[in-house]
Amino acid sequence: MKVNLPEKLYYSIGEVAKAFNVNASLIRFWESEFDSIKPKKNAKGNRKFTQKDIKTLELIYFLVKEKGYTLDGAKQHLKHKSQLEMSKLDIVKKLKHIKTELIDLKKHL
């Protein structure tokens, strides 16, 4: 999953949900289930997600939605291999981007 968000310090839950093409309730649910997601909250209690939160959500999305992990399985995976998985996820994202670029180039030949 490639998340398209503009570069900024904080993202609202609506922006995050739209980027992942999921409901905001799923983002809130994952926040309650995964200790590694800790958005800041303003005085009104609105969540403000950081780039680190987005990276973690990308990994959770990848494990749960694309790899078919259960939530418990994803939690265990995050505890034991989060750095390695983040690197793998970055590589997969880059390869998907390259694939898209190559397909576009082929169309123009």
Gaussian input, Z-matrix of N, CA and C with variables (Angstrom, degrees):
# hf/3-21g

backbone

0 1
 N
 C     1     B1
 C     2     B2     1     A1
 N     3     B3     2     A2     1     D1
 C     4     B4     3     A3     2     D2
 C     5     B5     4     A4     3     D3
 N     6     B6     5     A5     4     D4
 C     7     B7     6     A6     5     D5
 C     8     B8     7     A7     6     D6
 N     9     B9     8     A8     7     D7
 C    10    B10     9     A9     8     D8
 C    11    B11    10    A10     9     D9
 N    12    B12    11    A11    10    D10
 C    13    B13    12    A12    11    D11
 C    14    B14    13    A13    12    D12
 N    15    B15    14    A14    13    D13
 C    16    B16    15    A15    14    D14
 C    17    B17    16    A16    15    D15
 N    18    B18    17    A17    16    D16
 C    19    B19    18    A18    17    D17
 C    20    B20    19    A19    18    D18
 N    21    B21    20    A20    19    D19
 C    22    B22    21    A21    20    D20
 C    23    B23    22    A22    21    D21
 N    24    B24    23    A23    22    D22
 C    25    B25    24    A24    23    D23
 C    26    B26    25    A25    24    D24
 N    27    B27    26    A26    25    D25
 C    28    B28    27    A27    26    D26
 C    29    B29    28    A28    27    D27
 N    30    B30    29    A29    28    D28
 C    31    B31    30    A30    29    D29
 C    32    B32    31    A31    30    D30
 N    33    B33    32    A32    31    D31
 C    34    B34    33    A33    32    D32
 C    35    B35    34    A34    33    D33
 N    36    B36    35    A35    34    D34
 C    37    B37    36    A36    35    D35
 C    38    B38    37    A37    36    D36
 N    39    B39    38    A38    37    D37
 C    40    B40    39    A39    38    D38
 C    41    B41    40    A40    39    D39
 N    42    B42    41    A41    40    D40
 C    43    B43    42    A42    41    D41
 C    44    B44    43    A43    42    D42
 N    45    B45    44    A44    43    D43
 C    46    B46    45    A45    44    D44
 C    47    B47    46    A46    45    D45
 N    48    B48    47    A47    46    D46
 C    49    B49    48    A48    47    D47
 C    50    B50    49    A49    48    D48
 N    51    B51    50    A50    49    D49
 C    52    B52    51    A51    50    D50
 C    53    B53    52    A52    51    D51
 N    54    B54    53    A53    52    D52
 C    55    B55    54    A54    53    D53
 C    56    B56    55    A55    54    D54
 N    57    B57    56    A56    55    D55
 C    58    B58    57    A57    56    D56
 C    59    B59    58    A58    57    D57
 N    60    B60    59    A59    58    D58
 C    61    B61    60    A60    59    D59
 C    62    B62    61    A61    60    D60
 N    63    B63    62    A62    61    D61
 C    64    B64    63    A63    62    D62
 C    65    B65    64    A64    63    D63
 N    66    B66    65    A65    64    D64
 C    67    B67    66    A66    65    D65
 C    68    B68    67    A67    66    D66
 N    69    B69    68    A68    67    D67
 C    70    B70    69    A69    68    D68
 C    71    B71    70    A70    69    D69
 N    72    B72    71    A71    70    D70
 C    73    B73    72    A72    71    D71
 C    74    B74    73    A73    72    D72
 N    75    B75    74    A74    73    D73
 C    76    B76    75    A75    74    D74
 C    77    B77    76    A76    75    D75
 N    78    B78    77    A77    76    D76
 C    79    B79    78    A78    77    D77
 C    80    B80    79    A79    78    D78
 N    81    B81    80    A80    79    D79
 C    82    B82    81    A81    80    D80
 C    83    B83    82    A82    81    D81
 N    84    B84    83    A83    82    D82
 C    85    B85    84    A84    83    D83
 C    86    B86    85    A85    84    D84
 N    87    B87    86    A86    85    D85
 C    88    B88    87    A87    86    D86
 C    89    B89    88    A88    87    D87
 N    90    B90    89    A89    88    D88
 C    91    B91    90    A90    89    D89
 C    92    B92    91    A91    90    D90
 N    93    B93    92    A92    91    D91
 C    94    B94    93    A93    92    D92
 C    95    B95    94    A94    93    D93
 N    96    B96    95    A95    94    D94
 C    97    B97    96    A96    95    D95
 C    98    B98    97    A97    96    D96
 N    99    B99    98    A98    97    D97
 C   100   B100    99    A99    98    D98
 C   101   B101   100   A100    99    D99
 N   102   B102   101   A101   100   D100
 C   103   B103   102   A102   101   D101
 C   104   B104   103   A103   102   D102
 N   105   B105   104   A104   103   D103
 C   106   B106   105   A105   104   D104
 C   107   B107   106   A106   105   D105
 N   108   B108   107   A107   106   D106
 C   109   B109   108   A108   107   D107
 C   110   B110   109   A109   108   D108
 N   111   B111   110   A110   109   D109
 C   112   B112   111   A111   110   D110
 C   113   B113   112   A112   111   D111
 N   114   B114   113   A113   112   D112
 C   115   B115   114   A114   113   D113
 C   116   B116   115   A115   114   D114
 N   117   B117   116   A116   115   D115
 C   118   B118   117   A117   116   D116
 C   119   B119   118   A118   117   D117
 N   120   B120   119   A119   118   D118
 C   121   B121   120   A120   119   D119
 C   122   B122   121   A121   120   D120
 N   123   B123   122   A122   121   D121
 C   124   B124   123   A123   122   D122
 C   125   B125   124   A124   123   D123
 N   126   B126   125   A125   124   D124
 C   127   B127   126   A126   125   D125
 C   128   B128   127   A127   126   D126
 N   129   B129   128   A128   127   D127
 C   130   B130   129   A129   128   D128
 C   131   B131   130   A130   129   D129
 N   132   B132   131   A131   130   D130
 C   133   B133   132   A132   131   D131
 C   134   B134   133   A133   132   D132
 N   135   B135   134   A134   133   D133
 C   136   B136   135   A135   134   D134
 C   137   B137   136   A136   135   D135
 N   138   B138   137   A137   136   D136
 C   139   B139   138   A138   137   D137
 C   140   B140   139   A139   138   D138
 N   141   B141   140   A140   139   D139
 C   142   B142   141   A141   140   D140
 C   143   B143   142   A142   141   D141
 N   144   B144   143   A143   142   D142
 C   145   B145   144   A144   143   D143
 C   146   B146   145   A145   144   D144
 N   147   B147   146   A146   145   D145
 C   148   B148   147   A147   146   D146
 C   149   B149   148   A148   147   D147
 N   150   B150   149   A149   148   D148
 C   151   B151   150   A150   149   D149
 C   152   B152   151   A151   150   D150
 N   153   B153   152   A152   151   D151
 C   154   B154   153   A153   152   D152
 C   155   B155   154   A154   153   D153
 N   156   B156   155   A155   154   D154
 C   157   B157   156   A156   155   D155
 C   158   B158   157   A157   156   D156
 N   159   B159   158   A158   157   D157
 C   160   B160   159   A159   158   D158
 C   161   B161   160   A160   159   D159
 N   162   B162   161   A161   160   D160
 C   163   B163   162   A162   161   D161
 C   164   B164   163   A163   162   D162
 N   165   B165   164   A164   163   D163
 C   166   B166   165   A165   164   D164
 C   167   B167   166   A166   165   D165
 N   168   B168   167   A167   166   D166
 C   169   B169   168   A168   167   D167
 C   170   B170   169   A169   168   D168
 N   171   B171   170   A170   169   D169
 C   172   B172   171   A171   170   D170
 C   173   B173   172   A172   171   D171
 N   174   B174   173   A173   172   D172
 C   175   B175   174   A174   173   D173
 C   176   B176   175   A175   174   D174
 N   177   B177   176   A176   175   D175
 C   178   B178   177   A177   176   D176
 C   179   B179   178   A178   177   D177
 N   180   B180   179   A179   178   D178
 C   181   B181   180   A180   179   D179
 C   182   B182   181   A181   180   D180
 N   183   B183   182   A182   181   D181
 C   184   B184   183   A183   182   D182
 C   185   B185   184   A184   183   D183
 N   186   B186   185   A185   184   D184
 C   187   B187   186   A186   185   D185
 C   188   B188   187   A187   186   D186
 N   189   B189   188   A188   187   D187
 C   190   B190   189   A189   188   D188
 C   191   B191   190   A190   189   D189
 N   192   B192   191   A191   190   D190
 C   193   B193   192   A192   191   D191
 C   194   B194   193   A193   192   D192
 N   195   B195   194   A194   193   D193
 C   196   B196   195   A195   194   D194
 C   197   B197   196   A196   195   D195
 N   198   B198   197   A197   196   D196
 C   199   B199   198   A198   197   D197
 C   200   B200   199   A199   198   D198
 N   201   B201   200   A200   199   D199
 C   202   B202   201   A201   200   D200
 C   203   B203   202   A202   201   D201
 N   204   B204   203   A203   202   D202
 C   205   B205   204   A204   203   D203
 C   206   B206   205   A205   204   D204
 N   207   B207   206   A206   205   D205
 C   208   B208   207   A207   206   D206
 C   209   B209   208   A208   207   D207
 N   210   B210   209   A209   208   D208
 C   211   B211   210   A210   209   D209
 C   212   B212   211   A211   210   D210
 N   213   B213   212   A212   211   D211
 C   214   B214   213   A213   212   D212
 C   215   B215   214   A214   213   D213
 N   216   B216   215   A215   214   D214
 C   217   B217   216   A216   215   D215
 C   218   B218   217   A217   216   D216
 N   219   B219   218   A218   217   D217
 C   220   B220   219   A219   218   D218
 C   221   B221   220   A220   219   D219
 N   222   B222   221   A221   220   D220
 C   223   B223   222   A222   221   D221
 C   224   B224   223   A223   222   D222
 N   225   B225   224   A224   223   D223
 C   226   B226   225   A225   224   D224
 C   227   B227   226   A226   225   D225
 N   228   B228   227   A227   226   D226
 C   229   B229   228   A228   227   D227
 C   230   B230   229   A229   228   D228
 N   231   B231   230   A230   229   D229
 C   232   B232   231   A231   230   D230
 C   233   B233   232   A232   231   D231
 N   234   B234   233   A233   232   D232
 C   235   B235   234   A234   233   D233
 C   236   B236   235   A235   234   D234
 N   237   B237   236   A236   235   D235
 C   238   B238   237   A237   236   D236
 C   239   B239   238   A238   237   D237
 N   240   B240   239   A239   238   D238
 C   241   B241   240   A240   239   D239
 C   242   B242   241   A241   240   D240
 N   243   B243   242   A242   241   D241
 C   244   B244   243   A243   242   D242
 C   245   B245   244   A244   243   D243
 N   246   B246   245   A245   244   D244
 C   247   B247   246   A246   245   D245
 C   248   B248   247   A247   246   D246
 N   249   B249   248   A248   247   D247
 C   250   B250   249   A249   248   D248
 C   251   B251   250   A250   249   D249
 N   252   B252   251   A251   250   D250
 C   253   B253   252   A252   251   D251
 C   254   B254   253   A253   252   D252
 N   255   B255   254   A254   253   D253
 C   256   B256   255   A255   254   D254
 C   257   B257   256   A256   255   D255
 N   258   B258   257   A257   256   D256
 C   259   B259   258   A258   257   D257
 C   260   B260   259   A259   258   D258
 N   261   B261   260   A260   259   D259
 C   262   B262   261   A261   260   D260
 C   263   B263   262   A262   261   D261
 N   264   B264   263   A263   262   D262
 C   265   B265   264   A264   263   D263
 C   266   B266   265   A265   264   D264
 N   267   B267   266   A266   265   D265
 C   268   B268   267   A267   266   D266
 C   269   B269   268   A268   267   D267
 N   270   B270   269   A269   268   D268
 C   271   B271   270   A270   269   D269
 C   272   B272   271   A271   270   D270
 N   273   B273   272   A272   271   D271
 C   274   B274   273   A273   272   D272
 C   275   B275   274   A274   273   D273
 N   276   B276   275   A275   274   D274
 C   277   B277   276   A276   275   D275
 C   278   B278   277   A277   276   D276
 N   279   B279   278   A278   277   D277
 C   280   B280   279   A279   278   D278
 C   281   B281   280   A280   279   D279
 N   282   B282   281   A281   280   D280
 C   283   B283   282   A282   281   D281
 C   284   B284   283   A283   282   D282
 N   285   B285   284   A284   283   D283
 C   286   B286   285   A285   284   D284
 C   287   B287   286   A286   285   D285
 N   288   B288   287   A287   286   D286
 C   289   B289   288   A288   287   D287
 C   290   B290   289   A289   288   D288
 N   291   B291   290   A290   289   D289
 C   292   B292   291   A291   290   D290
 C   293   B293   292   A292   291   D291
 N   294   B294   293   A293   292   D292
 C   295   B295   294   A294   293   D293
 C   296   B296   295   A295   294   D294
 N   297   B297   296   A296   295   D295
 C   298   B298   297   A297   296   D296
 C   299   B299   298   A298   297   D297
 N   300   B300   299   A299   298   D298
 C   301   B301   300   A300   299   D299
 C   302   B302   301   A301   300   D300
 N   303   B303   302   A302   301   D301
 C   304   B304   303   A303   302   D302
 C   305   B305   304   A304   303   D303
 N   306   B306   305   A305   304   D304
 C   307   B307   306   A306   305   D305
 C   308   B308   307   A307   306   D306
 N   309   B309   308   A308   307   D307
 C   310   B310   309   A309   308   D308
 C   311   B311   310   A310   309   D309
 N   312   B312   311   A311   310   D310
 C   313   B313   312   A312   311   D311
 C   314   B314   313   A313   312   D312
 N   315   B315   314   A314   313   D313
 C   316   B316   315   A315   314   D314
 C   317   B317   316   A316   315   D315
 N   318   B318   317   A317   316   D316
 C   319   B319   318   A318   317   D317
 C   320   B320   319   A319   318   D318
 N   321   B321   320   A320   319   D319
 C   322   B322   321   A321   320   D320
 C   323   B323   322   A322   321   D321
 N   324   B324   323   A323   322   D322
 C   325   B325   324   A324   323   D323
 C   326   B326   325   A325   324   D324

   B1=1.4495
   B2=1.5099
   B3=1.3026
   B4=1.4573
   B5=1.5151
   B6=1.3168
   B7=1.4515
   B8=1.5210
   B9=1.3166
   B10=1.4591
   B11=1.5185
   B12=1.3121
   B13=1.4603
   B14=1.5221
   B15=1.3141
   B16=1.4644
   B17=1.5302
   B18=1.3265
   B19=1.4608
   B20=1.5304
   B21=1.3240
   B22=1.4608
   B23=1.5226
   B24=1.3191
   B25=1.4712
   B26=1.5165
   B27=1.3278
   B28=1.4584
   B29=1.5261
   B30=1.3256
   B31=1.4622
   B32=1.5196
   B33=1.3214
   B34=1.4650
   B35=1.5249
   B36=1.3177
   B37=1.4584
   B38=1.5322
   B39=1.3270
   B40=1.4579
   B41=1.5274
   B42=1.3336
   B43=1.4628
   B44=1.5277
   B45=1.3251
   B46=1.4629
   B47=1.5260
   B48=1.3286
   B49=1.4634
   B50=1.5278
   B51=1.3158
   B52=1.4589
   B53=1.5305
   B54=1.3300
   B55=1.4605
   B56=1.5264
   B57=1.3265
   B58=1.4631
   B59=1.5333
   B60=1.3251
   B61=1.4658
   B62=1.5418
   B63=1.3327
   B64=1.4636
   B65=1.5322
   B66=1.3264
   B67=1.4606
   B68=1.5268
   B69=1.3211
   B70=1.4628
   B71=1.5311
   B72=1.3226
   B73=1.4642
   B74=1.5247
   B75=1.3354
   B76=1.4663
   B77=1.5288
   B78=1.3134
   B79=1.4662
   B80=1.5292
   B81=1.3368
   B82=1.4728
   B83=1.5265
   B84=1.3338
   B85=1.4625
   B86=1.5300
   B87=1.3322
   B88=1.4652
   B89=1.5188
   B90=1.3326
   B91=1.4682
   B92=1.5227
   B93=1.3291
   B94=1.4621
   B95=1.5278
   B96=1.3160
   B97=1.4652
   B98=1.5287
   B99=1.3232
   B100=1.4631
   B101=1.5312
   B102=1.3200
   B103=1.4631
   B104=1.5295
   B105=1.3161
   B106=1.4617
   B107=1.5315
   B108=1.3253
   B109=1.4693
   B110=1.5251
   B111=1.3254
   B112=1.4641
   B113=1.5217
   B114=1.3155
   B115=1.4659
   B116=1.5239
   B117=1.3027
   B118=1.4662
   B119=1.5232
   B120=1.3207
   B121=1.4703
   B122=1.5107
   B123=1.3291
   B124=1.4579
   B125=1.5322
   B126=1.3260
   B127=1.4699
   B128=1.5326
   B129=1.3136
   B130=1.4610
   B131=1.5302
   B132=1.3257
   B133=1.4609
   B134=1.5189
   B135=1.3369
   B136=1.4664
   B137=1.5252
   B138=1.3145
   B139=1.4550
   B140=1.5222
   B141=1.3218
   B142=1.4587
   B143=1.5199
   B144=1.3320
   B145=1.4561
   B146=1.5235
   B147=1.3326
   B148=1.4616
   B149=1.5231
   B150=1.3252
   B151=1.4632
   B152=1.5311
   B153=1.3277
   B154=1.4728
   B155=1.5292
   B156=1.3248
   B157=1.4681
   B158=1.5235
   B159=1.3260
   B160=1.4651
   B161=1.5238
   B162=1.3333
   B163=1.4722
   B164=1.5244
   B165=1.3237
   B166=1.4644
   B167=1.5227
   B168=1.3262
   B169=1.4671
   B170=1.5282
   B171=1.3350
   B172=1.4620
   B173=1.5247
   B174=1.3231
   B175=1.4581
   B176=1.5297
   B177=1.3235
   B178=1.4693
   B179=1.5246
   B180=1.3199
   B181=1.4651
   B182=1.5283
   B183=1.3259
   B184=1.4548
   B185=1.5315
   B186=1.3293
   B187=1.4599
   B188=1.5292
   B189=1.3335
   B190=1.4630
   B191=1.5304
   B192=1.3146
   B193=1.4638
   B194=1.5296
   B195=1.3439
   B196=1.4611
   B197=1.5290
   B198=1.3224
   B199=1.4648
   B200=1.5218
   B201=1.3363
   B202=1.4543
   B203=1.5173
   B204=1.3229
   B205=1.4650
   B206=1.5240
   B207=1.3220
   B208=1.4617
   B209=1.5217
   B210=1.3334
   B211=1.4660
   B212=1.5226
   B213=1.3381
   B214=1.4666
   B215=1.5218
   B216=1.3155
   B217=1.4567
   B218=1.5269
   B219=1.3228
   B220=1.4623
   B221=1.5321
   B222=1.3270
   B223=1.4714
   B224=1.5208
   B225=1.3216
   B226=1.4612
   B227=1.5257
   B228=1.2989
   B229=1.4610
   B230=1.5271
   B231=1.3248
   B232=1.4670
   B233=1.5235
   B234=1.3109
   B235=1.4621
   B236=1.5193
   B237=1.3253
   B238=1.4572
   B239=1.5204
   B240=1.3045
   B241=1.4574
   B242=1.5219
   B243=1.3024
   B244=1.4656
   B245=1.5224
   B246=1.3235
   B247=1.4619
   B248=1.5224
   B249=1.3196
   B250=1.4535
   B251=1.5270
   B252=1.3257
   B253=1.4543
   B254=1.5242
   B255=1.3306
   B256=1.4639
   B257=1.5205
   B258=1.3339
   B259=1.4566
   B260=1.5225
   B261=1.3322
   B262=1.4622
   B263=1.5249
   B264=1.3143
   B265=1.4607
   B266=1.5242
   B267=1.3284
   B268=1.4616
   B269=1.5286
   B270=1.3258
   B271=1.4628
   B272=1.5215
   B273=1.3341
   B274=1.4679
   B275=1.5262
   B276=1.3317
   B277=1.4680
   B278=1.5235
   B279=1.3385
   B280=1.4640
   B281=1.5228
   B282=1.3323
   B283=1.4601
   B284=1.5255
   B285=1.3436
   B286=1.4656
   B287=1.5268
   B288=1.3333
   B289=1.4613
   B290=1.5300
   B291=1.3205
   B292=1.4649
   B293=1.5226
   B294=1.3325
   B295=1.4610
   B296=1.5265
   B297=1.3287
   B298=1.4582
   B299=1.5276
   B300=1.3344
   B301=1.4632
   B302=1.5261
   B303=1.3343
   B304=1.4566
   B305=1.5241
   B306=1.3225
   B307=1.4570
   B308=1.5247
   B309=1.3417
   B310=1.4687
   B311=1.5217
   B312=1.3267
   B313=1.4617
   B314=1.5241
   B315=1.3251
   B316=1.4680
   B317=1.5309
   B318=1.3271
   B319=1.4646
   B320=1.5346
   B321=1.3345
   B322=1.4584
   B323=1.5293
   B324=1.3181
   B325=1.4799
   B326=1.4998
   A1=108.59
   A2=115.51
   A3=120.31
   A4=107.71
   A5=115.32
   A6=121.14
   A7=108.36
   A8=116.02
   A9=121.22
   A10=109.77
   A11=115.08
   A12=121.07
   A13=108.22
   A14=117.82
   A15=119.61
   A16=109.72
   A17=115.83
   A18=120.16
   A19=109.96
   A20=115.59
   A21=120.51
   A22=108.34
   A23=116.60
   A24=120.23
   A25=112.91
   A26=117.29
   A27=120.81
   A28=111.46
   A29=114.20
   A30=121.39
   A31=109.03
   A32=116.05
   A33=120.57
   A34=108.89
   A35=116.27
   A36=119.91
   A37=110.57
   A38=117.10
   A39=120.69
   A40=111.93
   A41=116.32
   A42=120.55
   A43=110.76
   A44=115.87
   A45=120.86
   A46=110.23
   A47=116.78
   A48=120.86
   A49=110.46
   A50=117.54
   A51=121.45
   A52=110.53
   A53=117.29
   A54=121.43
   A55=111.64
   A56=116.91
   A57=121.77
   A58=112.15
   A59=116.43
   A60=122.39
   A61=111.30
   A62=114.66
   A63=121.60
   A64=108.19
   A65=116.55
   A66=120.80
   A67=110.22
   A68=115.68
   A69=120.81
   A70=110.35
   A71=116.92
   A72=119.95
   A73=111.21
   A74=117.86
   A75=120.11
   A76=110.07
   A77=117.31
   A78=120.91
   A79=109.52
   A80=116.90
   A81=120.17
   A82=110.97
   A83=116.42
   A84=120.68
   A85=110.33
   A86=116.71
   A87=119.41
   A88=111.00
   A89=116.47
   A90=119.92
   A91=110.46
   A92=117.69
   A93=120.96
   A94=111.77
   A95=117.27
   A96=122.01
   A97=114.07
   A98=117.34
   A99=121.45
   A100=110.15
   A101=115.60
   A102=121.10
   A103=112.64
   A104=116.81
   A105=120.29
   A106=113.24
   A107=117.46
   A108=120.66
   A109=107.34
   A110=114.90
   A111=119.89
   A112=110.40
   A113=117.72
   A114=117.69
   A115=111.15
   A116=114.18
   A117=118.96
   A118=107.01
   A119=115.41
   A120=119.30
   A121=108.99
   A122=115.79
   A123=119.22
   A124=109.48
   A125=116.83
   A126=121.35
   A127=112.32
   A128=116.81
   A129=120.59
   A130=112.27
   A131=116.55
   A132=120.10
   A133=113.66
   A134=116.85
   A135=120.18
   A136=109.97
   A137=116.35
   A138=122.02
   A139=110.34
   A140=115.00
   A141=122.08
   A142=107.52
   A143=115.96
   A144=122.07
   A145=110.49
   A146=115.74
   A147=122.28
   A148=109.72
   A149=116.20
   A150=121.28
   A151=110.58
   A152=116.83
   A153=120.67
   A154=110.04
   A155=116.96
   A156=120.67
   A157=110.99
   A158=116.59
   A159=121.31
   A160=109.85
   A161=117.14
   A162=120.91
   A163=110.27
   A164=116.42
   A165=120.38
   A166=110.68
   A167=116.53
   A168=120.68
   A169=111.16
   A170=116.96
   A171=120.24
   A172=110.59
   A173=115.92
   A174=120.30
   A175=110.63
   A176=116.98
   A177=120.78
   A178=109.75
   A179=116.99
   A180=121.32
   A181=109.58
   A182=116.64
   A183=122.00
   A184=111.22
   A185=116.54
   A186=120.47
   A187=111.96
   A188=116.67
   A189=120.96
   A190=112.12
   A191=116.83
   A192=120.57
   A193=113.46
   A194=116.82
   A195=118.75
   A196=112.76
   A197=117.31
   A198=120.48
   A199=112.84
   A200=117.71
   A201=121.52
   A202=115.48
   A203=117.58
   A204=121.10
   A205=109.95
   A206=116.11
   A207=120.26
   A208=106.70
   A209=116.97
   A210=119.01
   A211=110.69
   A212=116.94
   A213=119.57
   A214=110.81
   A215=116.60
   A216=120.54
   A217=111.43
   A218=115.91
   A219=120.28
   A220=110.79
   A221=116.95
   A222=120.70
   A223=110.60
   A224=116.48
   A225=120.69
   A226=110.40
   A227=115.27
   A228=120.09
   A229=110.83
   A230=115.88
   A231=120.16
   A232=111.53
   A233=117.06
   A234=120.57
   A235=111.93
   A236=115.76
   A237=119.05
   A238=114.91
   A239=116.87
   A240=118.08
   A241=113.46
   A242=118.46
   A243=118.65
   A244=112.96
   A245=118.89
   A246=120.19
   A247=110.84
   A248=116.19
   A249=120.43
   A250=110.51
   A251=117.42
   A252=121.03
   A253=111.52
   A254=117.03
   A255=119.44
   A256=109.25
   A257=117.46
   A258=120.93
   A259=110.32
   A260=116.76
   A261=120.60
   A262=110.53
   A263=117.04
   A264=120.94
   A265=110.24
   A266=116.90
   A267=120.45
   A268=110.72
   A269=116.38
   A270=120.87
   A271=110.24
   A272=117.22
   A273=121.05
   A274=110.32
   A275=117.19
   A276=120.86
   A277=110.77
   A278=116.36
   A279=119.98
   A280=110.97
   A281=116.71
   A282=120.24
   A283=111.79
   A284=117.05
   A285=120.15
   A286=110.46
   A287=115.71
   A288=120.32
   A289=110.07
   A290=117.21
   A291=121.56
   A292=110.28
   A293=116.52
   A294=120.82
   A295=110.56
   A296=116.51
   A297=121.23
   A298=110.78
   A299=115.85
   A300=120.52
   A301=111.04
   A302=116.59
   A303=120.57
   A304=112.01
   A305=116.60
   A306=120.87
   A307=110.19
   A308=115.66
   A309=119.64
   A310=111.12
   A311=116.64
   A312=120.37
   A313=110.88
   A314=116.19
   A315=120.55
   A316=110.66
   A317=116.51
   A318=120.82
   A319=111.35
   A320=115.98
   A321=120.70
   A322=112.84
   A323=117.62
   A324=119.90
   A325=111.59
   D1=125.27
   D2=176.48
   D3=-101.49
   D4=120.99
   D5=-178.92
   D6=-94.82
   D7=123.33
   D8=179.52
   D9=-104.07
   D10=96.90
   D11=176.76
   D12=-126.73
   D13=141.05
   D14=176.29
   D15=-66.60
   D16=153.02
   D17=179.04
   D18=-71.24
   D19=117.52
   D20=172.70
   D21=-160.13
   D22=171.78
   D23=-175.37
   D24=-72.89
   D25=-42.57
   D26=-174.43
   D27=-133.16
   D28=147.42
   D29=178.62
   D30=-125.49
   D31=142.22
   D32=176.83
   D33=-77.05
   D34=163.89
   D35=179.33
   D36=-64.32
   D37=-33.03
   D38=177.26
   D39=-63.42
   D40=-43.04
   D41=178.31
   D42=-63.78
   D43=-41.95
   D44=-179.17
   D45=-65.82
   D46=-47.09
   D47=-179.82
   D48=-60.37
   D49=-42.83
   D50=-179.81
   D51=-64.76
   D52=-40.99
   D53=-179.57
   D54=-62.95
   D55=-35.88
   D56=179.70
   D57=-91.03
   D58=-4.74
   D59=-178.25
   D60=57.53
   D61=45.92
   D62=177.33
   D63=-133.18
   D64=170.19
   D65=175.78
   D66=-76.81
   D67=150.77
   D68=176.93
   D69=-59.56
   D70=-30.18
   D71=179.94
   D72=-63.37
   D73=-32.75
   D74=177.56
   D75=-68.38
   D76=-39.69
   D77=177.75
   D78=-62.76
   D79=-44.34
   D80=177.78
   D81=-62.91
   D82=-39.63
   D83=178.73
   D84=-62.94
   D85=-47.72
   D86=178.63
   D87=-61.56
   D88=-37.03
   D89=177.05
   D90=-59.87
   D91=-40.99
   D92=-179.46
   D93=-72.46
   D94=-26.97
   D95=-176.97
   D96=-88.48
   D97=-30.28
   D98=-174.92
   D99=-113.86
   D100=117.94
   D101=-179.35
   D102=-64.53
   D103=-22.60
   D104=-176.53
   D105=-76.53
   D106=-9.21
   D107=175.82
   D108=-99.23
   D109=111.04
   D110=-177.15
   D111=-133.77
   D112=74.89
   D113=178.88
   D114=-67.91
   D115=148.10
   D116=174.86
   D117=-74.74
   D118=156.27
   D119=177.52
   D120=-125.96
   D121=139.27
   D122=177.87
   D123=-84.04
   D124=-174.14
   D125=-176.87
   D126=-60.18
   D127=-30.54
   D128=179.28
   D129=-82.20
   D130=-9.01
   D131=-178.47
   D132=91.77
   D133=6.64
   D134=177.90
   D135=-71.47
   D136=134.82
   D137=-179.51
   D138=-75.10
   D139=139.60
   D140=175.31
   D141=-127.95
   D142=107.74
   D143=-175.58
   D144=-88.13
   D145=139.54
   D146=178.59
   D147=-95.13
   D148=173.11
   D149=175.30
   D150=-58.35
   D151=-38.12
   D152=178.73
   D153=-63.06
   D154=-42.75
   D155=176.63
   D156=-60.27
   D157=-41.29
   D158=-179.48
   D159=-63.52
   D160=-44.15
   D161=178.51
   D162=-59.76
   D163=-43.17
   D164=179.36
   D165=-64.53
   D166=-43.06
   D167=177.90
   D168=-62.94
   D169=-37.52
   D170=176.90
   D171=-60.72
   D172=-43.41
   D173=-179.83
   D174=-66.07
   D175=-43.31
   D176=178.35
   D177=-62.37
   D178=-45.82
   D179=178.44
   D180=-57.77
   D181=-47.41
   D182=-179.90
   D183=-58.32
   D184=-47.46
   D185=-177.74
   D186=-67.61
   D187=-45.74
   D188=-173.64
   D189=-81.12
   D190=-50.57
   D191=-172.83
   D192=-84.00
   D193=-35.75
   D194=-175.89
   D195=-97.63
   D196=-37.45
   D197=-178.61
   D198=-93.79
   D199=-13.93
   D200=176.71
   D201=80.38
   D202=21.95
   D203=177.83
   D204=-69.06
   D205=150.24
   D206=168.27
   D207=-76.26
   D208=167.69
   D209=177.35
   D210=-62.03
   D211=-42.72
   D212=178.80
   D213=-63.12
   D214=-40.57
   D215=177.87
   D216=-62.74
   D217=-42.27
   D218=178.84
   D219=-65.57
   D220=-39.50
   D221=177.93
   D222=-61.18
   D223=-46.67
   D224=179.25
   D225=-62.53
   D226=-42.70
   D227=-179.94
   D228=-61.86
   D229=-43.15
   D230=179.36
   D231=-63.60
   D232=-39.59
   D233=-179.73
   D234=-63.31
   D235=-40.78
   D236=-171.58
   D237=-94.46
   D238=-28.23
   D239=-171.52
   D240=-136.64
   D241=30.55
   D242=-172.56
   D243=-63.54
   D244=-42.59
   D245=-179.27
   D246=-65.06
   D247=-45.24
   D248=179.69
   D249=-63.00
   D250=-43.41
   D251=179.95
   D252=-66.60
   D253=-37.12
   D254=178.08
   D255=-62.29
   D256=-40.67
   D257=178.19
   D258=-64.64
   D259=-44.53
   D260=178.16
   D261=-61.94
   D262=-42.47
   D263=-179.95
   D264=-62.51
   D265=-41.95
   D266=177.72
   D267=-61.02
   D268=-42.08
   D269=179.43
   D270=-64.41
   D271=-45.01
   D272=178.99
   D273=-60.64
   D274=-43.49
   D275=179.33
   D276=-61.53
   D277=-42.95
   D278=179.96
   D279=-65.13
   D280=-41.94
   D281=178.97
   D282=-64.15
   D283=-40.02
   D284=177.62
   D285=-63.37
   D286=-39.15
   D287=178.41
   D288=-64.59
   D289=-44.21
   D290=178.26
   D291=-61.52
   D292=-42.38
   D293=178.99
   D294=-59.39
   D295=-45.22
   D296=178.74
   D297=-60.66
   D298=-43.81
   D299=178.94
   D300=-61.74
   D301=-43.03
   D302=-179.94
   D303=-65.30
   D304=-40.08
   D305=177.60
   D306=-62.38
   D307=-42.61
   D308=178.02
   D309=-63.10
   D310=-41.55
   D311=178.25
   D312=-62.20
   D313=-43.02
   D314=-179.04
   D315=-61.32
   D316=-38.76
   D317=-179.90
   D318=-62.12
   D319=-32.13
   D320=-175.67
   D321=-88.44
   D322=-0.74
   D323=179.34
   D324=-84.03

